């Protein structure tokens, strides 16, 4: 994100969160507090996205009939066998 596109905020945070953010800066994981906040928010968003995906996946499998579950299992088994034949490190 370029500097012109950044939104300016002014806020206060809990002392433990301030220590966490400054630790990110001291560890070199962010250049300044603004980047540390961006990193923390990005990590939270990624976690929430993963949680939503897991919930959607669970809901999908919970909605399947026994026959559909058997078909999914057969497909997974076939894909697993096929993937064993691929050398992912040397594929172009």
PyMOL Python script that loads the backbone (N, CA, C, O; Angstrom):
from pymol import cmd

cmd.read_pdbstr("""\
ATOM      1  N   UNK A   1       0.853  -1.171   0.000  1.00  0.00           N
ATOM      2  CA  UNK A   1       0.000   0.000   0.000  1.00  0.00           C
ATOM      3  C   UNK A   1       0.898   1.234   0.000  1.00  0.00           C
ATOM      4  O   UNK A   1       1.818   1.334   0.813  1.00  0.00           O
ATOM      5  N   UNK A   2       0.636   2.173  -0.909  1.00  0.00           N
ATOM      6  CA  UNK A   2       1.473   3.368  -0.911  1.00  0.00           C
ATOM      7  C   UNK A   2       1.021   4.334   0.176  1.00  0.00           C
ATOM      8  O   UNK A   2      -0.093   4.240   0.692  1.00  0.00           O
ATOM      9  N   UNK A   3       1.904   5.260   0.511  1.00  0.00           N
ATOM     10  CA  UNK A   3       1.652   6.162   1.631  1.00  0.00           C
ATOM     11  C   UNK A   3       0.412   7.018   1.412  1.00  0.00           C
ATOM     12  O   UNK A   3      -0.315   7.286   2.369  1.00  0.00           O
ATOM     13  N   UNK A   4       0.150   7.450   0.195  1.00  0.00           N
ATOM     14  CA  UNK A   4      -1.002   8.301  -0.091  1.00  0.00           C
ATOM     15  C   UNK A   4      -2.318   7.565   0.133  1.00  0.00           C
ATOM     16  O   UNK A   4      -3.333   8.193   0.431  1.00  0.00           O
ATOM     17  N   UNK A   5      -2.313   6.252  -0.007  1.00  0.00           N
ATOM     18  CA  UNK A   5      -3.535   5.473   0.133  1.00  0.00           C
ATOM     19  C   UNK A   5      -3.809   5.057   1.577  1.00  0.00           C
ATOM     20  O   UNK A   5      -4.847   4.456   1.852  1.00  0.00           O
ATOM     21  N   UNK A   6      -2.923   5.357   2.482  1.00  0.00           N
ATOM     22  CA  UNK A   6      -3.083   4.958   3.878  1.00  0.00           C
ATOM     23  C   UNK A   6      -4.070   5.876   4.566  1.00  0.00           C
ATOM     24  O   UNK A   6      -4.111   7.075   4.292  1.00  0.00           O
ATOM     25  N   UNK A   7      -4.867   5.310   5.464  1.00  0.00           N
ATOM     26  CA  UNK A   7      -5.802   6.094   6.266  1.00  0.00           C
ATOM     27  C   UNK A   7      -5.145   6.438   7.590  1.00  0.00           C
ATOM     28  O   UNK A   7      -4.494   5.590   8.200  1.00  0.00           O
ATOM     29  N   UNK A   8      -5.309   7.654   8.034  1.00  0.00           N
ATOM     30  CA  UNK A   8      -4.707   8.086   9.292  1.00  0.00           C
ATOM     31  C   UNK A   8      -5.704   7.840  10.421  1.00  0.00           C
ATOM     32  O   UNK A   8      -6.883   8.175  10.306  1.00  0.00           O
ATOM     33  N   UNK A   9      -5.214   7.248  11.521  1.00  0.00           N
ATOM     34  CA  UNK A   9      -6.039   7.056  12.703  1.00  0.00           C
ATOM     35  C   UNK A   9      -5.275   7.541  13.928  1.00  0.00           C
ATOM     36  O   UNK A   9      -4.046   7.611  13.925  1.00  0.00           O
ATOM     37  N   UNK A  10      -6.008   7.867  14.951  1.00  0.00           N
ATOM     38  CA  UNK A  10      -5.410   8.217  16.225  1.00  0.00           C
ATOM     39  C   UNK A  10      -6.187   7.459  17.283  1.00  0.00           C
ATOM     40  O   UNK A  10      -7.409   7.582  17.364  1.00  0.00           O
ATOM     41  N   UNK A  11      -5.495   6.680  18.089  1.00  0.00           N
ATOM     42  CA  UNK A  11      -6.193   5.840  19.045  1.00  0.00           C
ATOM     43  C   UNK A  11      -5.299   5.521  20.235  1.00  0.00           C
ATOM     44  O   UNK A  11      -4.111   5.845  20.240  1.00  0.00           O
ATOM     45  N   UNK A  12      -5.871   4.894  21.220  1.00  0.00           N
ATOM     46  CA  UNK A  12      -5.104   4.370  22.340  1.00  0.00           C
ATOM     47  C   UNK A  12      -5.297   2.863  22.359  1.00  0.00           C
ATOM     48  O   UNK A  12      -6.306   2.348  21.878  1.00  0.00           O
ATOM     49  N   UNK A  13      -4.331   2.170  22.914  1.00  0.00           N
ATOM     50  CA  UNK A  13      -4.411   0.714  23.004  1.00  0.00           C
ATOM     51  C   UNK A  13      -4.061   0.286  24.423  1.00  0.00           C
ATOM     52  O   UNK A  13      -3.460   1.039  25.188  1.00  0.00           O
ATOM     53  N   UNK A  14      -4.446  -0.920  24.748  1.00  0.00           N
ATOM     54  CA  UNK A  14      -4.111  -1.486  26.058  1.00  0.00           C
ATOM     55  C   UNK A  14      -2.589  -1.605  26.163  1.00  0.00           C
ATOM     56  O   UNK A  14      -1.911  -1.819  25.157  1.00  0.00           O
ATOM     57  N   UNK A  15      -2.059  -1.470  27.365  1.00  0.00           N
ATOM     58  CA  UNK A  15      -0.592  -1.533  27.535  1.00  0.00           C
ATOM     59  C   UNK A  15       0.028  -2.802  26.971  1.00  0.00           C
ATOM     60  O   UNK A  15       1.097  -2.744  26.364  1.00  0.00           O
ATOM     61  N   UNK A  16      -0.621  -3.951  27.157  1.00  0.00           N
ATOM     62  CA  UNK A  16      -0.057  -5.200  26.640  1.00  0.00           C
ATOM     63  C   UNK A  16      -0.035  -5.214  25.114  1.00  0.00           C
ATOM     64  O   UNK A  16       0.864  -5.803  24.515  1.00  0.00           O
ATOM     65  N   UNK A  17      -1.018  -4.569  24.478  1.00  0.00           N
ATOM     66  CA  UNK A  17      -1.030  -4.491  23.019  1.00  0.00           C
ATOM     67  C   UNK A  17       0.061  -3.549  22.515  1.00  0.00           C
ATOM     68  O   UNK A  17       0.691  -3.805  21.489  1.00  0.00           O
ATOM     69  N   UNK A  18       0.275  -2.465  23.244  1.00  0.00           N
ATOM     70  CA  UNK A  18       1.361  -1.545  22.894  1.00  0.00           C
ATOM     71  C   UNK A  18       2.706  -2.252  22.997  1.00  0.00           C
ATOM     72  O   UNK A  18       3.560  -2.096  22.124  1.00  0.00           O
ATOM     73  N   UNK A  19       2.900  -3.031  24.062  1.00  0.00           N
ATOM     74  CA  UNK A  19       4.149  -3.788  24.211  1.00  0.00           C
ATOM     75  C   UNK A  19       4.313  -4.784  23.060  1.00  0.00           C
ATOM     76  O   UNK A  19       5.415  -4.950  22.538  1.00  0.00           O
ATOM     77  N   UNK A  20       3.234  -5.438  22.669  1.00  0.00           N
ATOM     78  CA  UNK A  20       3.276  -6.389  21.556  1.00  0.00           C
ATOM     79  C   UNK A  20       3.678  -5.681  20.268  1.00  0.00           C
ATOM     80  O   UNK A  20       4.551  -6.157  19.543  1.00  0.00           O
ATOM     81  N   UNK A  21       3.047  -4.549  19.982  1.00  0.00           N
ATOM     82  CA  UNK A  21       3.341  -3.820  18.754  1.00  0.00           C
ATOM     83  C   UNK A  21       4.777  -3.300  18.727  1.00  0.00           C
ATOM     84  O   UNK A  21       5.457  -3.387  17.704  1.00  0.00           O
ATOM     85  N   UNK A  22       5.229  -2.763  19.845  1.00  0.00           N
ATOM     86  CA  UNK A  22       6.613  -2.272  19.884  1.00  0.00           C
ATOM     87  C   UNK A  22       7.605  -3.423  19.801  1.00  0.00           C
ATOM     88  O   UNK A  22       8.705  -3.254  19.274  1.00  0.00           O
ATOM     89  N   UNK A  23       7.231  -4.594  20.317  1.00  0.00           N
ATOM     90  CA  UNK A  23       8.103  -5.769  20.198  1.00  0.00           C
ATOM     91  C   UNK A  23       8.238  -6.184  18.739  1.00  0.00           C
ATOM     92  O   UNK A  23       9.312  -6.616  18.321  1.00  0.00           O
ATOM     93  N   UNK A  24       7.165  -6.060  17.951  1.00  0.00           N
ATOM     94  CA  UNK A  24       7.250  -6.359  16.514  1.00  0.00           C
ATOM     95  C   UNK A  24       8.248  -5.426  15.835  1.00  0.00           C
ATOM     96  O   UNK A  24       9.022  -5.848  14.975  1.00  0.00           O
ATOM     97  N   UNK A  25       8.223  -4.170  16.225  1.00  0.00           N
ATOM     98  CA  UNK A  25       9.158  -3.199  15.647  1.00  0.00           C
ATOM     99  C   UNK A  25      10.585  -3.537  16.073  1.00  0.00           C
ATOM    100  O   UNK A  25      11.492  -3.567  15.240  1.00  0.00           O
ATOM    101  N   UNK A  26      10.784  -3.789  17.349  1.00  0.00           N
ATOM    102  CA  UNK A  26      12.126  -4.101  17.849  1.00  0.00           C
ATOM    103  C   UNK A  26      12.687  -5.378  17.223  1.00  0.00           C
ATOM    104  O   UNK A  26      13.894  -5.492  17.010  1.00  0.00           O
ATOM    105  N   UNK A  27      11.804  -6.336  16.930  1.00  0.00           N
ATOM    106  CA  UNK A  27      12.240  -7.596  16.330  1.00  0.00           C
ATOM    107  C   UNK A  27      12.460  -7.470  14.827  1.00  0.00           C
ATOM    108  O   UNK A  27      12.879  -8.427  14.176  1.00  0.00           O
ATOM    109  N   UNK A  28      12.177  -6.288  14.274  1.00  0.00           N
ATOM    110  CA  UNK A  28      12.371  -6.090  12.839  1.00  0.00           C
ATOM    111  C   UNK A  28      11.240  -6.625  11.985  1.00  0.00           C
ATOM    112  O   UNK A  28      11.376  -6.701  10.764  1.00  0.00           O
ATOM    113  N   UNK A  29      10.131  -6.997  12.594  1.00  0.00           N
ATOM    114  CA  UNK A  29       8.993  -7.526  11.828  1.00  0.00           C
ATOM    115  C   UNK A  29       8.108  -6.405  11.289  1.00  0.00           C
ATOM    116  O   UNK A  29       7.205  -6.645  10.488  1.00  0.00           O
ATOM    117  N   UNK A  30       8.374  -5.187  11.734  1.00  0.00           N
ATOM    118  CA  UNK A  30       7.686  -3.997  11.231  1.00  0.00           C
ATOM    119  C   UNK A  30       8.655  -2.829  11.375  1.00  0.00           C
ATOM    120  O   UNK A  30       9.470  -2.795  12.296  1.00  0.00           O
ATOM    121  N   UNK A  31       8.556  -1.874  10.455  1.00  0.00           N
ATOM    122  CA  UNK A  31       9.457  -0.722  10.505  1.00  0.00           C
ATOM    123  C   UNK A  31       9.031   0.296  11.554  1.00  0.00           C
ATOM    124  O   UNK A  31       9.858   1.038  12.084  1.00  0.00           O
ATOM    125  N   UNK A  32       7.736   0.327  11.850  1.00  0.00           N
ATOM    126  CA  UNK A  32       7.217   1.309  12.795  1.00  0.00           C
ATOM    127  C   UNK A  32       5.894   0.799  13.364  1.00  0.00           C
ATOM    128  O   UNK A  32       5.426  -0.276  12.986  1.00  0.00           O
ATOM    129  N   UNK A  33       5.293   1.566  14.268  1.00  0.00           N
ATOM    130  CA  UNK A  33       4.039   1.137  14.895  1.00  0.00           C
ATOM    131  C   UNK A  33       2.914   0.981  13.884  1.00  0.00           C
ATOM    132  O   UNK A  33       2.090   0.075  14.015  1.00  0.00           O
ATOM    133  N   UNK A  34       2.865   1.842  12.885  1.00  0.00           N
ATOM    134  CA  UNK A  34       1.812   1.738  11.875  1.00  0.00           C
ATOM    135  C   UNK A  34       1.893   0.395  11.147  1.00  0.00           C
ATOM    136  O   UNK A  34       0.876  -0.267  10.942  1.00  0.00           O
ATOM    137  N   UNK A  35       3.108  -0.001  10.758  1.00  0.00           N
ATOM    138  CA  UNK A  35       3.271  -1.307  10.103  1.00  0.00           C
ATOM    139  C   UNK A  35       2.961  -2.448  11.060  1.00  0.00           C
ATOM    140  O   UNK A  35       2.423  -3.476  10.646  1.00  0.00           O
ATOM    141  N   UNK A  36       3.292  -2.278  12.327  1.00  0.00           N
ATOM    142  CA  UNK A  36       2.991  -3.309  13.324  1.00  0.00           C
ATOM    143  C   UNK A  36       1.485  -3.490  13.462  1.00  0.00           C
ATOM    144  O   UNK A  36       0.999  -4.617  13.566  1.00  0.00           O
ATOM    145  N   UNK A  37       0.745  -2.384  13.464  1.00  0.00           N
ATOM    146  CA  UNK A  37      -0.725  -2.465  13.522  1.00  0.00           C
ATOM    147  C   UNK A  37      -1.243  -3.163  12.274  1.00  0.00           C
ATOM    148  O   UNK A  37      -2.097  -4.044  12.367  1.00  0.00           O
ATOM    149  N   UNK A  38      -0.734  -2.778  11.107  1.00  0.00           N
ATOM    150  CA  UNK A  38      -1.145  -3.426   9.857  1.00  0.00           C
ATOM    151  C   UNK A  38      -0.896  -4.935   9.914  1.00  0.00           C
ATOM    152  O   UNK A  38      -1.748  -5.726   9.511  1.00  0.00           O
ATOM    153  N   UNK A  39       0.273  -5.323  10.415  1.00  0.00           N
ATOM    154  CA  UNK A  39       0.627  -6.746  10.512  1.00  0.00           C
ATOM    155  C   UNK A  39      -0.331  -7.474  11.449  1.00  0.00           C
ATOM    156  O   UNK A  39      -0.799  -8.568  11.133  1.00  0.00           O
ATOM    157  N   UNK A  40      -0.619  -6.881  12.582  1.00  0.00           N
ATOM    158  CA  UNK A  40      -1.525  -7.514  13.548  1.00  0.00           C
ATOM    159  C   UNK A  40      -2.931  -7.662  12.968  1.00  0.00           C
ATOM    160  O   UNK A  40      -3.569  -8.702  13.131  1.00  0.00           O
ATOM    161  N   UNK A  41      -3.405  -6.625  12.298  1.00  0.00           N
ATOM    162  CA  UNK A  41      -4.741  -6.685  11.704  1.00  0.00           C
ATOM    163  C   UNK A  41      -4.771  -7.707  10.569  1.00  0.00           C
ATOM    164  O   UNK A  41      -5.739  -8.456  10.437  1.00  0.00           O
ATOM    165  N   UNK A  42      -3.729  -7.743   9.757  1.00  0.00           N
ATOM    166  CA  UNK A  42      -3.659  -8.716   8.663  1.00  0.00           C
ATOM    167  C   UNK A  42      -3.684 -10.148   9.210  1.00  0.00           C
ATOM    168  O   UNK A  42      -4.367 -11.012   8.660  1.00  0.00           O
ATOM    169  N   UNK A  43      -2.948 -10.393  10.280  1.00  0.00           N
ATOM    170  CA  UNK A  43      -2.953 -11.727  10.895  1.00  0.00           C
ATOM    171  C   UNK A  43      -4.335 -12.085  11.424  1.00  0.00           C
ATOM    172  O   UNK A  43      -4.776 -13.224  11.271  1.00  0.00           O
ATOM    173  N   UNK A  44      -5.024 -11.134  12.041  1.00  0.00           N
ATOM    174  CA  UNK A  44      -6.382 -11.378  12.528  1.00  0.00           C
ATOM    175  C   UNK A  44      -7.326 -11.680  11.374  1.00  0.00           C
ATOM    176  O   UNK A  44      -8.134 -12.604  11.459  1.00  0.00           O
ATOM    177  N   UNK A  45      -7.232 -10.909  10.298  1.00  0.00           N
ATOM    178  CA  UNK A  45      -8.091 -11.153   9.133  1.00  0.00           C
ATOM    179  C   UNK A  45      -7.839 -12.534   8.540  1.00  0.00           C
ATOM    180  O   UNK A  45      -8.778 -13.239   8.171  1.00  0.00           O
ATOM    181  N   UNK A  46      -6.565 -12.919   8.450  1.00  0.00           N
ATOM    182  CA  UNK A  46      -6.218 -14.238   7.910  1.00  0.00           C
ATOM    183  C   UNK A  46      -6.798 -15.347   8.796  1.00  0.00           C
ATOM    184  O   UNK A  46      -7.326 -16.337   8.290  1.00  0.00           O
ATOM    185  N   UNK A  47      -6.698 -15.178  10.113  1.00  0.00           N
ATOM    186  CA  UNK A  47      -7.251 -16.155  11.053  1.00  0.00           C
ATOM    187  C   UNK A  47      -8.764 -16.262  10.897  1.00  0.00           C
ATOM    188  O   UNK A  47      -9.311 -17.365  10.889  1.00  0.00           O
ATOM    189  N   UNK A  48      -9.434 -15.134  10.774  1.00  0.00           N
ATOM    190  CA  UNK A  48     -10.884 -15.149  10.601  1.00  0.00           C
ATOM    191  C   UNK A  48     -11.276 -15.818   9.281  1.00  0.00           C
ATOM    192  O   UNK A  48     -12.250 -16.570   9.228  1.00  0.00           O
ATOM    193  N   UNK A  49     -10.520 -15.545   8.221  1.00  0.00           N
ATOM    194  CA  UNK A  49     -10.807 -16.181   6.930  1.00  0.00           C
ATOM    195  C   UNK A  49     -10.640 -17.695   7.018  1.00  0.00           C
ATOM    196  O   UNK A  49     -11.453 -18.443   6.475  1.00  0.00           O
ATOM    197  N   UNK A  50      -9.596 -18.144   7.698  1.00  0.00           N
ATOM    198  CA  UNK A  50      -9.383 -19.589   7.858  1.00  0.00           C
ATOM    199  C   UNK A  50     -10.511 -20.222   8.670  1.00  0.00           C
ATOM    200  O   UNK A  50     -10.963 -21.325   8.361  1.00  0.00           O
ATOM    201  N   UNK A  51     -10.961 -19.521   9.708  1.00  0.00           N
ATOM    202  CA  UNK A  51     -12.058 -20.024  10.538  1.00  0.00           C
ATOM    203  C   UNK A  51     -13.343 -20.143   9.714  1.00  0.00           C
ATOM    204  O   UNK A  51     -14.071 -21.128   9.829  1.00  0.00           O
ATOM    205  N   UNK A  52     -13.617 -19.123   8.875  1.00  0.00           N
ATOM    206  CA  UNK A  52     -14.815 -19.177   8.027  1.00  0.00           C
ATOM    207  C   UNK A  52     -14.726 -20.325   7.032  1.00  0.00           C
ATOM    208  O   UNK A  52     -15.718 -21.008   6.778  1.00  0.00           O
ATOM    209  N   UNK A  53     -13.545 -20.538   6.470  1.00  0.00           N
ATOM    210  CA  UNK A  53     -13.365 -21.645   5.529  1.00  0.00           C
ATOM    211  C   UNK A  53     -13.582 -22.979   6.227  1.00  0.00           C
ATOM    212  O   UNK A  53     -14.247 -23.862   5.684  1.00  0.00           O
ATOM    213  N   UNK A  54     -13.029 -23.135   7.422  1.00  0.00           N
ATOM    214  CA  UNK A  54     -13.204 -24.386   8.171  1.00  0.00           C
ATOM    215  C   UNK A  54     -14.675 -24.617   8.498  1.00  0.00           C
ATOM    216  O   UNK A  54     -15.159 -25.745   8.399  1.00  0.00           O
ATOM    217  N   UNK A  55     -15.388 -23.568   8.886  1.00  0.00           N
ATOM    218  CA  UNK A  55     -16.811 -23.701   9.201  1.00  0.00           C
ATOM    219  C   UNK A  55     -17.617 -24.061   7.959  1.00  0.00           C
ATOM    220  O   UNK A  55     -18.516 -24.899   8.019  1.00  0.00           O
ATOM    221  N   UNK A  56     -17.297 -23.430   6.838  1.00  0.00           N
ATOM    222  CA  UNK A  56     -18.011 -23.728   5.595  1.00  0.00           C
ATOM    223  C   UNK A  56     -17.734 -25.154   5.138  1.00  0.00           C
ATOM    224  O   UNK A  56     -18.638 -25.846   4.670  1.00  0.00           O
ATOM    225  N   UNK A  57     -16.482 -25.595   5.274  1.00  0.00           N
ATOM    226  CA  UNK A  57     -16.130 -26.968   4.901  1.00  0.00           C
ATOM    227  C   UNK A  57     -16.867 -27.970   5.777  1.00  0.00           C
ATOM    228  O   UNK A  57     -17.401 -28.964   5.285  1.00  0.00           O
ATOM    229  N   UNK A  58     -16.893 -27.703   7.067  1.00  0.00           N
ATOM    230  CA  UNK A  58     -17.597 -28.578   8.005  1.00  0.00           C
ATOM    231  C   UNK A  58     -19.085 -28.629   7.681  1.00  0.00           C
ATOM    232  O   UNK A  58     -19.687 -29.703   7.680  1.00  0.00           O
ATOM    233  N   UNK A  59     -19.675 -27.475   7.408  1.00  0.00           N
ATOM    234  CA  UNK A  59     -21.102 -27.421   7.075  1.00  0.00           C
ATOM    235  C   UNK A  59     -21.379 -28.201   5.791  1.00  0.00           C
ATOM    236  O   UNK A  59     -22.397 -28.886   5.690  1.00  0.00           O
ATOM    237  N   UNK A  60     -20.486 -28.102   4.817  1.00  0.00           N
ATOM    238  CA  UNK A  60     -20.652 -28.836   3.564  1.00  0.00           C
ATOM    239  C   UNK A  60     -20.688 -30.344   3.823  1.00  0.00           C
ATOM    240  O   UNK A  60     -21.601 -31.037   3.375  1.00  0.00           O
ATOM    241  N   UNK A  61     -19.694 -30.838   4.545  1.00  0.00           N
ATOM    242  CA  UNK A  61     -19.640 -32.279   4.785  1.00  0.00           C
ATOM    243  C   UNK A  61     -20.784 -32.741   5.682  1.00  0.00           C
ATOM    244  O   UNK A  61     -21.287 -33.851   5.512  1.00  0.00           O
ATOM    245  N   UNK A  62     -21.198 -31.917   6.625  1.00  0.00           N
ATOM    246  CA  UNK A  62     -22.339 -32.267   7.479  1.00  0.00           C
ATOM    247  C   UNK A  62     -23.638 -32.361   6.689  1.00  0.00           C
ATOM    248  O   UNK A  62     -24.566 -33.060   7.098  1.00  0.00           O
ATOM    249  N   UNK A  63     -23.709 -31.656   5.553  1.00  0.00           N
ATOM    250  CA  UNK A  63     -24.943 -31.645   4.760  1.00  0.00           C
ATOM    251  C   UNK A  63     -25.046 -32.816   3.784  1.00  0.00           C
ATOM    252  O   UNK A  63     -26.102 -33.033   3.191  1.00  0.00           O
ATOM    253  N   UNK A  64     -23.960 -33.573   3.612  1.00  0.00           N
ATOM    254  CA  UNK A  64     -23.963 -34.656   2.630  1.00  0.00           C
ATOM    255  C   UNK A  64     -24.688 -35.895   3.135  1.00  0.00           C
ATOM    256  O   UNK A  64     -24.680 -36.207   4.326  1.00  0.00           O
ATOM    257  N   UNK A  65     -25.307 -36.582   2.202  1.00  0.00           N
ATOM    258  CA  UNK A  65     -25.932 -37.868   2.517  1.00  0.00           C
ATOM    259  C   UNK A  65     -24.821 -38.912   2.640  1.00  0.00           C
ATOM    260  O   UNK A  65     -23.697 -38.666   2.203  1.00  0.00           O
ATOM    261  N   UNK A  66     -25.116 -40.065   3.224  1.00  0.00           N
ATOM    262  CA  UNK A  66     -24.090 -41.123   3.291  1.00  0.00           C
ATOM    263  C   UNK A  66     -23.539 -41.502   1.916  1.00  0.00           C
ATOM    264  O   UNK A  66     -22.350 -41.792   1.784  1.00  0.00           O
ATOM    265  N   UNK A  67     -24.382 -41.503   0.908  1.00  0.00           N
ATOM    266  CA  UNK A  67     -23.925 -41.838  -0.444  1.00  0.00           C
ATOM    267  C   UNK A  67     -22.955 -40.768  -0.963  1.00  0.00           C
ATOM    268  O   UNK A  67     -21.927 -41.082  -1.564  1.00  0.00           O
ATOM    269  N   UNK A  68     -23.299 -39.517  -0.722  1.00  0.00           N
ATOM    270  CA  UNK A  68     -22.430 -38.432  -1.166  1.00  0.00           C
ATOM    271  C   UNK A  68     -21.097 -38.453  -0.407  1.00  0.00           C
ATOM    272  O   UNK A  68     -20.044 -38.175  -0.981  1.00  0.00           O
ATOM    273  N   UNK A  69     -21.155 -38.782   0.873  1.00  0.00           N
ATOM    274  CA  UNK A  69     -19.920 -38.896   1.652  1.00  0.00           C
ATOM    275  C   UNK A  69     -19.030 -40.006   1.096  1.00  0.00           C
ATOM    276  O   UNK A  69     -17.812 -39.849   1.009  1.00  0.00           O
ATOM    277  N   UNK A  70     -19.644 -41.124   0.721  1.00  0.00           N
ATOM    278  CA  UNK A  70     -18.878 -42.231   0.145  1.00  0.00           C
ATOM    279  C   UNK A  70     -18.231 -41.795  -1.169  1.00  0.00           C
ATOM    280  O   UNK A  70     -17.085 -42.151  -1.444  1.00  0.00           O
ATOM    281  N   UNK A  71     -18.953 -41.033  -1.976  1.00  0.00           N
ATOM    282  CA  UNK A  71     -18.413 -40.539  -3.240  1.00  0.00           C
ATOM    283  C   UNK A  71     -17.241 -39.575  -2.988  1.00  0.00           C
ATOM    284  O   UNK A  71     -16.229 -39.627  -3.687  1.00  0.00           O
ATOM    285  N   UNK A  72     -17.385 -38.708  -1.999  1.00  0.00           N
ATOM    286  CA  UNK A  72     -16.297 -37.795  -1.630  1.00  0.00           C
ATOM    287  C   UNK A  72     -15.064 -38.588  -1.183  1.00  0.00           C
ATOM    288  O   UNK A  72     -13.940 -38.260  -1.563  1.00  0.00           O
ATOM    289  N   UNK A  73     -15.279 -39.620  -0.385  1.00  0.00           N
ATOM    290  CA  UNK A  73     -14.164 -40.433   0.099  1.00  0.00           C
ATOM    291  C   UNK A  73     -13.466 -41.141  -1.058  1.00  0.00           C
ATOM    292  O   UNK A  73     -12.239 -41.235  -1.081  1.00  0.00           O
ATOM    293  N   UNK A  74     -14.240 -41.634  -2.009  1.00  0.00           N
ATOM    294  CA  UNK A  74     -13.651 -42.304  -3.172  1.00  0.00           C
ATOM    295  C   UNK A  74     -12.840 -41.317  -4.008  1.00  0.00           C
ATOM    296  O   UNK A  74     -11.747 -41.637  -4.476  1.00  0.00           O
ATOM    297  N   UNK A  75     -13.376 -40.137  -4.188  1.00  0.00           N
ATOM    298  CA  UNK A  75     -12.656 -39.110  -4.945  1.00  0.00           C
ATOM    299  C   UNK A  75     -11.364 -38.725  -4.236  1.00  0.00           C
ATOM    300  O   UNK A  75     -10.319 -38.599  -4.874  1.00  0.00           O
ATOM    301  N   UNK A  76     -11.427 -38.540  -2.934  1.00  0.00           N
ATOM    302  CA  UNK A  76     -10.239 -38.191  -2.159  1.00  0.00           C
ATOM    303  C   UNK A  76      -9.186 -39.284  -2.266  1.00  0.00           C
ATOM    304  O   UNK A  76      -7.998 -38.994  -2.400  1.00  0.00           O
ATOM    305  N   UNK A  77      -9.613 -40.525  -2.207  1.00  0.00           N
ATOM    306  CA  UNK A  77      -8.676 -41.636  -2.315  1.00  0.00           C
ATOM    307  C   UNK A  77      -8.002 -41.651  -3.684  1.00  0.00           C
ATOM    308  O   UNK A  77      -6.793 -41.859  -3.783  1.00  0.00           O
ATOM    309  N   UNK A  78      -8.781 -41.432  -4.732  1.00  0.00           N
ATOM    310  CA  UNK A  78      -8.225 -41.406  -6.092  1.00  0.00           C
ATOM    311  C   UNK A  78      -7.227 -40.270  -6.254  1.00  0.00           C
ATOM    312  O   UNK A  78      -6.162 -40.451  -6.845  1.00  0.00           O
ATOM    313  N   UNK A  79      -7.574 -39.093  -5.729  1.00  0.00           N
ATOM    314  CA  UNK A  79      -6.669 -37.954  -5.827  1.00  0.00           C
ATOM    315  C   UNK A  79      -5.393 -38.190  -5.043  1.00  0.00           C
ATOM    316  O   UNK A  79      -4.308 -37.811  -5.482  1.00  0.00           O
ATOM    317  N   UNK A  80      -5.523 -38.815  -3.886  1.00  0.00           N
ATOM    318  CA  UNK A  80      -4.353 -39.119  -3.069  1.00  0.00           C
ATOM    319  C   UNK A  80      -3.411 -40.061  -3.813  1.00  0.00           C
ATOM    320  O   UNK A  80      -2.198 -39.847  -3.822  1.00  0.00           O
ATOM    321  N   UNK A  81      -3.955 -41.090  -4.428  1.00  0.00           N
ATOM    322  CA  UNK A  81      -3.134 -42.037  -5.194  1.00  0.00           C
ATOM    323  C   UNK A  81      -2.465 -41.343  -6.368  1.00  0.00           C
ATOM    324  O   UNK A  81      -1.283 -41.570  -6.630  1.00  0.00           O
ATOM    325  N   UNK A  82      -3.205 -40.502  -7.076  1.00  0.00           N
ATOM    326  CA  UNK A  82      -2.645 -39.806  -8.232  1.00  0.00           C
ATOM    327  C   UNK A  82      -1.550 -38.830  -7.803  1.00  0.00           C
ATOM    328  O   UNK A  82      -0.535 -38.699  -8.487  1.00  0.00           O
ATOM    329  N   UNK A  83      -1.745 -38.159  -6.696  1.00  0.00           N
ATOM    330  CA  UNK A  83      -0.765 -37.178  -6.229  1.00  0.00           C
ATOM    331  C   UNK A  83       0.544 -37.832  -5.818  1.00  0.00           C
ATOM    332  O   UNK A  83       1.600 -37.204  -5.900  1.00  0.00           O
ATOM    333  N   UNK A  84       0.493 -39.077  -5.380  1.00  0.00           N
ATOM    334  CA  UNK A  84       1.715 -39.787  -4.998  1.00  0.00           C
ATOM    335  C   UNK A  84       2.664 -39.951  -6.182  1.00  0.00           C
ATOM    336  O   UNK A  84       3.872 -40.092  -5.996  1.00  0.00           O
ATOM    337  N   UNK A  85       2.123 -39.931  -7.390  1.00  0.00           N
ATOM    338  CA  UNK A  85       2.922 -40.142  -8.601  1.00  0.00           C
ATOM    339  C   UNK A  85       3.584 -38.866  -9.086  1.00  0.00           C
ATOM    340  O   UNK A  85       4.407 -38.907 -10.001  1.00  0.00           O
ATOM    341  N   UNK A  86       3.238 -37.733  -8.488  1.00  0.00           N
ATOM    342  CA  UNK A  86       3.765 -36.453  -8.946  1.00  0.00           C
ATOM    343  C   UNK A  86       4.955 -36.049  -8.087  1.00  0.00           C
ATOM    344  O   UNK A  86       4.892 -36.082  -6.858  1.00  0.00           O
ATOM    345  N   UNK A  87       6.026 -35.674  -8.743  1.00  0.00           N
ATOM    346  CA  UNK A  87       7.195 -35.139  -8.054  1.00  0.00           C
ATOM    347  C   UNK A  87       7.058 -33.613  -8.080  1.00  0.00           C
ATOM    348  O   UNK A  87       7.500 -32.959  -9.024  1.00  0.00           O
ATOM    349  N   UNK A  88       6.455 -33.066  -7.057  1.00  0.00           N
ATOM    350  CA  UNK A  88       6.146 -31.638  -7.016  1.00  0.00           C
ATOM    351  C   UNK A  88       7.409 -30.772  -7.054  1.00  0.00           C
ATOM    352  O   UNK A  88       7.363 -29.635  -7.526  1.00  0.00           O
ATOM    353  N   UNK A  89       8.509 -31.287  -6.574  1.00  0.00           N
ATOM    354  CA  UNK A  89       9.744 -30.501  -6.560  1.00  0.00           C
ATOM    355  C   UNK A  89      10.349 -30.327  -7.940  1.00  0.00           C
ATOM    356  O   UNK A  89      11.079 -29.365  -8.181  1.00  0.00           O
ATOM    357  N   UNK A  90      10.054 -31.243  -8.844  1.00  0.00           N
ATOM    358  CA  UNK A  90      10.652 -31.171 -10.180  1.00  0.00           C
ATOM    359  C   UNK A  90       9.651 -30.868 -11.290  1.00  0.00           C
ATOM    360  O   UNK A  90      10.021 -30.858 -12.464  1.00  0.00           O
ATOM    361  N   UNK A  91       8.406 -30.623 -10.944  1.00  0.00           N
ATOM    362  CA  UNK A  91       7.407 -30.286 -11.965  1.00  0.00           C
ATOM    363  C   UNK A  91       7.611 -28.865 -12.453  1.00  0.00           C
ATOM    364  O   UNK A  91       7.988 -27.986 -11.676  1.00  0.00           O
ATOM    365  N   UNK A  92       7.371 -28.639 -13.703  1.00  0.00           N
ATOM    366  CA  UNK A  92       7.478 -27.296 -14.297  1.00  0.00           C
ATOM    367  C   UNK A  92       6.118 -26.702 -14.491  1.00  0.00           C
ATOM    368  O   UNK A  92       5.999 -25.578 -14.978  1.00  0.00           O
TER     369      UNK A  92
END
""", "prot")
cmd.dss("prot")
cmd.show_as("cartoon", "prot")
cmd.util.cbc("prot")
cmd.orient("prot")
